[in-house]
Amino acid sequence: MNKRQLGTDYEDKACEYLSKIGYEILDRNFRSRKGEIDIIARENSTIVFVEVKYRQSKAYGYSTEAVDTKKQMIIYRVAEGYLSYKKECFGMPCRFDVIGFDDGRINHIKNAFGGM
């Protein structure tokens, strides 16, 4: 399985998990010139931008540690573009979550970094 297909499989698992806990999936793999956001969902009245990461081994740390400050800024800028593009979401509260997969376990960090 190639890296992109593996990433898609983990994004599918993350969407299933989020749906089970009551999130509504709005978009996946939203791209702009500035980058990409894996999953955009709504939890109650909050728009949630979700980055999905996985690790096959802990040799390079936990999956969630891969969302560094540089990656956070990219996600933040893409989220701004999404909110401008989707006028119905403009003005709604937003937050940024990270879902990591390590050793077959899911780790969901709500409000993983600064909100809008």
C-alpha positions in Angstrom: 0.0 0.0 0.0 1.4 3.4 -0.9 1.7 6.3 1.5 -1.2 8.2 0.1 -3.5 5.2 0.3 -2.4 4.5 3.9 -3.1 8.1 4.8 -6.6 7.9 3.3 -7.3 4.7 5.3 -6.4 6.5 8.5 -8.5 9.5 7.6 -11.4 7.1 6.9 -10.9 5.6 10.4 -10.8 9.1 11.9 -14.0 10.0 10.2 -15.7 6.8 11.4 -14.6 7.6 15.0 -15.7 11.3 14.8 -19.1 10.2 13.4 -19.6 7.7 16.2 -19.0 10.4 18.8 -21.5 12.8 17.2 -19.5 15.0 14.8 -20.9 15.8 11.4 -18.2 15.5 8.6 -18.5 18.6 6.4 -15.4 18.2 4.1 -12.3 16.1 3.6 -9.0 17.0 2.1 -9.8 20.7 1.7 -7.0 22.2 -0.4 -5.9 25.7 -1.1 -2.7 27.2 -2.4 -1.5 27.4 1.2 -2.0 23.7 2.1 -4.6 21.1 3.1 -6.8 20.2 6.0 -7.6 16.5 6.4 -11.1 16.7 7.9 -13.5 19.5 8.6 -16.4 18.7 10.9 -19.0 20.2 13.1 -19.5 19.4 16.7 -22.7 21.1 17.9 -22.2 24.7 16.7 -18.4 24.5 16.5 -16.4 24.0 13.2 -13.6 21.6 13.9 -10.5 21.4 11.7 -8.9 18.0 12.2 -5.3 16.9 11.3 -4.8 13.2 11.1 -1.4 11.6 11.7 -0.2 8.0 12.1 3.1 6.4 13.0 4.1 2.8 12.1 6.7 3.0 14.9 7.7 5.2 17.8 11.2 5.6 16.5 10.3 9.2 15.5 8.0 9.9 18.4 4.2 9.9 18.7 2.0 10.8 15.8 0.5 13.8 17.4 4.0 15.3 17.9 4.3 15.7 14.1 1.9 18.7 14.2 4.5 21.3 14.9 4.2 25.1 14.9 4.9 25.3 11.2 2.2 22.7 10.4 -0.2 24.5 12.8 0.3 27.8 10.9 -0.4 26.1 7.6 -3.6 24.6 9.0 -4.7 27.9 10.5 -4.2 29.7 7.1 -6.1 27.0 5.2 -8.9 27.2 7.8 -9.1 31.0 7.2 -9.5 30.3 3.5 -12.2 27.6 4.2 -14.2 30.0 6.3 -14.0 32.7 3.6 -15.1 30.1 0.9 -17.9 28.6 3.0 -19.9 31.7 3.9 -22.4 29.7 6.0 -19.5 28.8 8.4 -18.2 32.4 8.8 -18.5 33.7 12.3 -19.0 30.2 13.9 -16.7 29.2 16.7 -13.8 27.1 15.5 -11.1 24.9 17.0 -8.3 22.7 15.9 -8.1 19.0 16.8 -5.4 16.4 16.1 -6.2 12.7 15.8 -3.2 10.4 16.0 -2.8 6.7 15.5 -0.1 4.9 17.3 0.2 1.1 17.8 -3.4 0.7 16.6 -4.8 3.2 19.2 -6.5 6.4 18.5 -5.5 9.6 20.4 -7.9 12.5 19.9 -6.6 15.8 21.2 -9.4 18.4 21.2 -8.4 22.0 20.9 -4.8 20.9 20.2 -3.6 24.4 19.3 -5.0 28.0 19.2 -8.4 28.7 18.0 -9.9 31.4 15.7 
